[in-house]
Amino acid sequence: MDSNPGKIQRALLIFPPVPNFRFTNNTCELPLGVASLASWVKDQVEVKVLDASVEGYYHLEPLGKNLIRFGLSDREIINRVEELKPDLVGFSCLFSSQFPIIRKLAELVKKLDPSIVTVAGGTHPSFLAESCLSTSKLDYIVLGEGELAFSRLIDALNGKGRIGEIPGIAFRENGRIRINSRVAYLDDLAQLPLPARELFPVEKYFEINAPMQSLSRSRRSLAIITSRGCPFRCGFCSSTAHWGFCYRTSPVEKVIAELEHLKDRYRIKEVKFEEDNLIGDRKRAKRLFQSMVDRKLDLIWNTPNGIAVWSLDQEMLELMKQSGCYEITVAVESGDPWVLKNLIKKPVNLEKTREMVKVIKKIGIETCGFFIIGFPGETREQIMNTVNYARSLELDRCYLLIFTPLPGTPLAELAIQTGSLPRDHNFEDANNYYVTRLPLSEVPPEELLKIHRRAFWSLNLNLLYRHPVRFFKKYGPTISAHPEYIPKFFRALIR
């Protein structure tokens, strides 16, 4: 594979269709990973992008019991490949459940033209490179953070270097799979150019208006990521390992410049901070929020990916409110102290969290929460502790999820060690947090599903009972923009 197979002049980067649970909303956002990669290599090659999820958002295909995929059909994607005639096709695998789609698309690309180089990146292929290469027509897998490795791969394919010497690449060599597992990470995120959002149909995202968590106060909303990694090591999360167990942040000045660019170019009114830990560096976070106030950005924002509640304080919250924050998602995960300490290993103090949620509400910021039930070995009592704790917080909305083991995580390894997961488990049914497939906790899957269904709806309809005006003010615009959510709501309620 170290020989030069041909000049790479044009690359097509594809975000594939997304599998989803039939009764949940299909969220659709500009894929920042693809946009960042495109921006990084655009001086090396001509770059085209295809976000199949936004281009075919209303095209649904059944995938089995209660599962669908949304996005362009395989045929439509291959037609686009044929039209653009790329020398290289790269696939972003944000969710493990996308990999079967990527496997099929890579096969179709090779059938169209065997000379096209096929590459995949993302958490799933990064952790399962050997399995992904051995079961697909992919030529290469980029491991972990992709910019440096992908750029060097393009250079090597163009005769400038040897593929075998590139850190963070998996490939076939003499009939065997070779994995250069040492990944090169960027030391300074200031090196990153702005994500190449201009390559995407940005107005379509505004028109569809289905961001992470489905809710926004403005259609003109875009996501931003100002850091990579997380200083914590939660047992269920694959992101920490994917980003190299290191927490890095973009300079505040760079973040402000990007926000101003988004306002000027796309006329956004809302921004969503979608990183793993926006306030992992507390001093930087306060500088960021103060700069947003000083520069009079006049943007509203929230944290749909969750926030480390233990990093909050009164001063931080007041700055967040002043800078435009209208909602905070507190990532609690469990309401049981033993599970937090021994299974999840997340430094959450439940009593301090309860007090901080009260402060958030008093300041006038809406609250959302993340909770998970069904961890390996979790008892019925521990599960109910989480449900009851979530109820006691009286959040404006609540995401109660069913644990799904993700590749590369300590809890997935625990499930394998205890025999709950087979060692050859491919994880391709992962990333669906509303169904149970595996007997991981002490509660049987069918009973866990019933507990989840009852608790999920009682938690989320609680706002309607307590504050009906606030409920319809919060959800009314989204329901108006997506009337298709209404039948999904009732089907989910009675399923």
C-alpha positions in Angstrom: 0.0 0.0 0.0 3.0 2.3 0.1 3.0 2.7 -3.7 1.3 5.8 -5.2 -2.1 4.5 -6.5 -2.9 7.8 -8.3 -3.1 11.5 -8.0 -5.7 12.7 -5.4 -7.0 15.9 -6.9 -10.6 15.9 -5.6 -12.0 14.6 -2.4 -15.7 14.1 -1.5 -16.4 14.0 2.2 -19.8 12.4 3.1 -21.8 12.5 6.3 -24.1 9.5 5.7 -27.8 8.9 6.5 -28.6 8.5 10.2 -30.5 5.5 11.7 -32.9 6.5 14.4 -35.7 5.1 16.6 -39.0 5.5 14.8 -40.7 7.4 17.7 -38.0 10.0 18.3 -37.3 13.2 16.4 -34.7 13.2 13.6 -32.1 15.8 14.5 -30.1 17.3 11.7 -27.2 19.7 12.1 -24.3 20.8 10.0 -21.5 18.2 10.7 -18.7 20.2 12.2 -16.3 17.3 12.1 -16.6 17.1 8.3 -16.5 20.9 8.0 -13.3 21.1 10.1 -11.6 18.3 8.0 -12.6 20.0 4.8 -11.2 23.3 5.9 -7.9 21.7 7.0 -7.2 20.0 3.6 -8.8 22.5 1.1 -5.4 23.9 0.2 -4.2 20.4 -0.7 -7.1 19.1 -2.8 -10.4 20.3 -4.2 -12.9 19.4 -1.5 -16.6 18.7 -2.0 -19.0 17.7 0.8 -22.3 15.9 1.0 -24.5 15.8 4.1 -26.9 13.1 3.2 -29.0 13.7 6.4 -29.9 17.3 5.4 -30.1 16.7 1.6 -32.7 13.9 2.2 -34.1 14.8 5.6 -37.6 13.9 4.7 -36.7 10.6 3.0 -37.3 7.7 5.4 -36.4 4.0 5.0 -37.3 1.2 7.4 -34.4 -0.6 9.1 -36.3 -3.2 11.2 -38.5 -3.1 14.2 -39.1 0.5 15.3 -36.0 1.7 13.4 -35.7 3.9 10.4 -32.9 5.8 8.6 -33.3 9.3 7.3 -31.3 10.9 4.5 -30.6 10.4 0.9 -30.9 6.9 -0.5 -27.8 4.8 -1.4 -28.6 5.3 -5.1 -28.9 9.1 -4.7 -25.5 9.2 -2.9 -23.8 7.1 -5.5 -25.3 9.3 -8.3 -23.7 12.3 -6.5 -20.4 10.4 -6.4 -20.7 9.6 -10.1 -21.5 13.3 -10.9 -18.6 14.8 -8.9 -16.0 12.2 -9.9 -13.8 12.3 -6.8 -10.5 10.6 -6.5 -11.1 10.0 -2.8 -14.4 9.5 -0.8 -14.3 10.0 2.9 -17.0 8.9 5.3 -17.7 10.4 8.7 -19.0 7.9 11.2 -20.4 9.9 14.1 -22.6 7.1 15.3 -21.8 3.3 15.4 -25.2 2.7 13.9 -24.0 4.5 10.8 -21.3 2.0 10.0 -23.5 -0.6 8.2 -24.6 2.2 5.9 -21.0 3.2 5.3 -20.0 -0.4 4.6 -22.7 -0.6 1.9 -21.8 2.8 0.4 -18.0 1.9 0.3 -19.0 -1.3 -1.6 -21.1 0.7 -4.1 -18.3 3.3 -4.6 -15.8 0.6 -5.4 -18.3 -1.0 -7.8 -18.7 2.4 -9.5 -15.0 2.9 -9.8 -12.4 0.6 -8.1 -9.7 3.3 -8.3 -11.6 5.7 -5.9 -9.8 5.7 -2.5 -12.2 5.1 0.3 -11.6 6.4 3.9 -13.6 6.4 7.1 -13.1 8.2 10.4 -15.0 8.8 13.6 -15.3 7.1 17.0 -16.6 3.8 15.8 -14.0 3.0 13.1 -11.3 4.5 15.4 -12.0 1.9 18.1 -12.8 -1.0 15.8 -10.4 -0.4 12.9 -9.6 -4.0 12.3 -13.2 -5.1 12.3 -14.2 -2.3 10.1 -11.5 -2.9 7.5 -12.0 -6.7 7.5 -15.7 -6.4 6.8 -15.8 -3.6 4.3 -14.3 -2.2 1.0 -12.7 0.7 2.9 -9.0 1.3 2.0 -8.1 3.4 5.1 -9.3 4.4 8.5 -8.2 7.6 10.2 -8.0 7.1 13.9 -9.0 9.6 16.5 -8.5 13.3 15.7 -8.5 13.4 11.9 -6.9 16.6 10.6 -3.2 15.7 10.7 -3.5 12.0 9.7 -5.9 12.7 6.8 -3.7 15.5 5.5 -0.7 13.3 5.6 -2.6 10.4 4.0 -3.4 12.7 1.0 0.2 13.7 0.7 1.4 10.1 0.8 -1.2 9.1 -1.8 0.3 11.9 -3.9 3.8 10.6 -3.5 4.9 12.9 -0.6 5.7 10.4 2.1 4.9 6.8 3.1 1.6 5.7 4.4 3.2 3.2 6.7 4.9 6.0 8.6 1.7 8.0 9.2 0.5 8.0 12.9 -3.2 7.3 13.3 -3.9 5.3 10.1 -5.2 1.8 9.7 -4.9 0.0 6.3 -4.2 -3.3 4.5 -0.6 -4.3 3.8 0.3 -7.5 2.0 -3.0 -9.0 2.8 -2.9 -8.1 6.5 -4.4 -5.2 8.4 -1.9 -2.8 9.9 -2.9 -0.3 12.6 -0.6 2.7 13.4 -2.4 3.3 16.7 -0.3 6.2 17.9 -2.4 9.2 16.9 -1.0 12.7 16.3 -3.1 15.4 18.1 -3.0 19.2 17.6 -1.3 20.8 20.5 -2.9 24.2 19.8 -6.5 24.5 18.5 -5.6 28.1 17.4 -4.1 26.3 14.3 -7.6 25.2 13.2 -9.1 27.3 10.5 -12.8 28.1 10.7 -15.0 25.0 9.8 -15.8 25.2 6.1 -19.5 25.8 6.6 -19.7 27.6 3.3 -19.5 24.2 1.5 -22.8 23.1 3.0 -26.4 24.2 2.2 -26.6 26.3 5.4 -30.1 27.7 4.7 -31.4 24.1 4.6 -30.4 23.6 8.2 -32.3 26.8 9.1 -35.3 25.7 7.1 -35.5 22.2 8.7 -34.6 23.6 12.2 -34.0 20.2 13.9 -30.9 20.8 16.1 -29.5 18.6 18.8 -32.3 18.0 21.4 -34.8 19.3 18.6 -35.5 22.7 20.3 -34.2 26.1 19.5 -35.6 29.6 20.0 -34.5 30.8 16.5 -34.5 29.0 13.2 -31.2 30.8 12.4 -29.2 28.6 14.8 -25.8 27.0 14.3 -23.6 24.9 16.5 -20.0 25.7 17.5 -17.3 23.7 19.3 -14.7 25.6 21.2 -12.7 22.8 22.8 -11.8 19.1 22.3 -11.8 16.4 24.8 -12.7 16.4 28.5 -10.7 16.4 31.7 -12.9 13.7 33.2 -13.1 9.9 32.5 -16.7 8.9 32.7 -17.1 5.2 32.2 -19.8 5.3 29.5 -18.3 8.0 27.3 -16.1 7.2 24.2 -15.3 10.9 23.5 -12.5 11.2 26.1 -10.5 8.4 24.6 -11.3 9.5 21.0 -9.7 12.9 21.7 -6.6 11.4 23.2 -7.4 11.9 26.9 -6.4 15.5 26.7 -8.5 18.6 27.1 -7.7 21.5 24.7 -9.4 24.8 24.2 -9.5 27.4 21.4 -8.4 30.9 22.4 -11.3 33.1 23.5 -10.4 35.6 20.8 -10.7 32.9 18.1 -14.1 31.8 19.5 -15.4 35.4 19.5 -14.1 35.9 15.9 -16.0 32.8 14.8 -19.2 33.9 16.5 -18.9 37.3 14.8 -18.3 35.5 11.5 -21.5 33.4 12.0 -23.5 36.5 12.7 -22.1 38.5 9.7 -22.2 35.7 7.1 -25.2 33.6 8.2 -27.2 36.1 10.3 -27.6 33.7 13.1 -29.5 34.6 16.2 -28.7 31.6 18.3 -25.7 29.4 18.9 -25.4 26.0 20.5 -22.2 25.1 22.3 -21.9 21.4 21.6 -18.6 20.4 23.1 -18.0 17.8 25.8 -17.1 20.4 28.4 -17.6 24.1 27.8 -16.6 25.1 31.3 -13.8 22.6 31.9 -11.5 25.6 32.2 -13.5 27.9 34.5 -11.3 31.0 34.0 -11.4 30.7 30.2 -15.2 30.1 30.3 -15.7 33.3 32.3 -13.5 35.3 29.9 -15.5 33.9 27.0 -18.9 34.9 28.5 -17.6 38.3 29.5 -16.2 38.8 26.0 -19.6 38.0 24.5 -21.1 40.7 26.7 -18.4 43.2 26.0 -18.6 42.7 22.2 -22.4 43.0 22.3 -22.9 39.8 20.3 -26.6 39.7 21.2 -26.8 35.9 20.7 -28.9 33.5 22.6 -27.4 30.2 23.4 -27.7 26.9 25.3 -25.6 23.7 26.0 -27.4 20.8 24.4 -24.5 18.4 24.9 -24.6 18.9 28.7 -22.4 20.8 31.1 -20.4 19.9 34.2 -22.7 21.2 36.9 -20.0 21.0 39.6 -18.0 23.7 37.6 -20.8 26.2 38.0 -21.0 29.0 40.5 -23.1 32.1 41.0 -20.7 34.4 39.2 -20.4 32.0 36.2 -24.2 31.6 36.0 -24.8 35.4 36.1 -22.3 35.9 33.3 -23.9 33.1 31.3 -27.3 34.7 31.6 -26.0 38.1 30.8 -24.2 36.7 27.6 -27.4 35.2 26.3 -27.7 31.7 27.9 -31.3 30.7 28.1 -31.0 27.0 28.9 -28.4 24.7 30.7 -28.4 21.0 30.3 -27.0 19.4 33.5 -25.3 16.1 32.8 -26.1 14.2 36.0 -26.4 10.7 34.5 -27.4 8.9 37.7 -29.3 9.7 40.9 -27.5 6.9 42.8 -24.3 7.8 44.7 -22.8 4.3 44.4 -23.4 4.1 40.6 -21.8 7.6 40.2 -18.7 6.7 42.2 -18.2 3.0 41.2 -19.7 2.5 37.7 -19.7 5.9 36.0 -16.8 7.4 37.9 -18.3 10.9 37.5 -17.6 13.5 40.2 -21.2 14.5 40.7 -22.4 15.5 44.2 -26.1 15.0 44.1 -27.0 17.4 46.9 -24.8 20.2 45.5 -26.3 19.6 42.1 -29.8 20.0 43.6 -28.8 23.3 45.1 -27.1 24.5 41.9 -30.2 23.7 39.9 -32.2 25.9 42.2 -29.7 28.7 41.6 -30.0 28.2 37.8 -33.7 28.5 38.0 -33.5 31.6 40.3 -31.3 33.4 37.9 -33.9 32.7 35.2 -32.2 30.1 33.0 -34.2 27.1 31.9 -33.1 23.6 32.9 -32.7 20.3 31.1 -31.1 17.1 32.4 -29.4 14.0 31.2 -29.9 10.7 33.0 -29.2 7.1 32.1 -30.6 3.8 33.5 -29.7 0.2 32.9 -25.9 0.3 33.5 -24.2 -3.1 33.8 -25.2 -4.7 37.1 -27.4 -1.8 38.1 -30.2 -2.9 40.5 -33.9 -2.0 40.3 -33.4 0.2 43.4 -30.6 2.1 41.9 -32.6 2.7 38.7 -35.5 4.0 40.7 -33.1 6.3 42.7 -32.2 7.9 39.4 -35.8 8.3 38.3 -36.9 9.8 41.7 -33.9 12.1 41.8 -34.6 13.4 38.3 -38.2 14.0 39.3 -37.2 15.9 42.5 -35.2 18.5 40.4 -38.4 19.6 38.6 -36.5 20.3 35.4 -38.1 22.0 32.4 -37.3 18.9 30.4 -35.4 15.7 31.0 -33.6 13.1 28.8 -33.9 9.8 30.4 -31.8 7.3 28.3 -31.3 3.6 28.4 -27.6 2.7 28.7 -26.0 1.6 25.4 -22.4 0.3 25.5 -20.1 2.2 23.2 -16.8 0.9 21.7 -13.7 2.1 23.5 -15.4 2.7 26.9 -14.7 1.2 30.3 -18.3 0.2 30.8 -18.3 -1.7 27.4 -15.2 -3.5 28.5 -16.9 -4.3 31.8 -19.9 -5.7 30.0 -17.6 -7.9 27.9 -15.7 -9.1 31.0 -18.9 -10.1 32.8 -20.2 -11.9 29.7 -23.1 -9.5 29.1 -21.5 -8.6 25.7 -19.8 -11.2 23.5 -16.1 -10.4 22.7 -16.9 -10.2 19.0 -19.7 -7.7 19.5 -19.6 -5.2 16.6 -21.6 -2.4 18.4 -23.4 -1.5 15.2 -26.7 -1.3 17.0 -25.3 1.3 19.4 -26.4 4.9 19.7 -30.0 4.2 20.2 -30.9 5.1 23.7 -34.7 4.4 23.8 -34.7 0.7 23.3 -33.3 -2.3 25.2 -31.5 -5.1 23.4 -29.1 -6.5 26.0 -29.6 -7.9 29.5 -27.0 -5.6 31.1 -28.6 -4.5 34.4 -30.4 -6.7 36.9 -33.7 -5.6 35.5 -34.8 -7.6 32.4 -34.9 -5.6 29.2 -38.7 -5.6 28.8 -39.2 -4.4 32.3 -36.5 -1.8 31.9 -38.3 -0.5 28.8 -41.6 -0.2 30.7 -39.8 1.7 33.6 -38.2 4.0 31.1 -41.4 4.7 29.2 -43.4 5.6 32.2 -40.6 7.7 33.8 -39.7 9.5 30.6 -43.1 10.8 30.0 -44.0 11.6 33.6 -40.8 13.6 33.9 -41.3 15.5 30.7 -45.0 16.2 31.1 -44.4 17.5 34.5 -43.8 21.0 33.2 -47.2 20.9 31.5 -48.8 20.1 34.8 -46.9 22.7 36.8 -46.6 25.5 34.2 -48.8 25.0 31.1 -48.1 28.5 29.7 -44.4 27.9 30.0 -44.8 24.5 28.4 -46.5 25.8 25.3 -44.2 28.8 25.0 -41.3 26.4 25.1 -42.5 23.7 22.8 -45.0 25.6 20.6 -42.6 27.0 18.0 -41.0 23.5 17.5 -44.3 21.8 17.1 -45.4 24.5 14.7 -42.3 24.0 12.6 -42.5 20.2 12.8 -46.1 19.0 13.0 -44.8 15.5 12.2 -43.6 15.4 15.8 -47.2 15.2 17.1 -48.0 11.6 15.8 -44.6 10.5 17.0 -45.4 11.8 20.4 -48.6 9.9 20.7 -47.2 6.7 19.2 -44.3 6.8 21.7 -46.7 7.5 24.5 -48.7 4.3 23.9 -46.0 2.0 22.6 
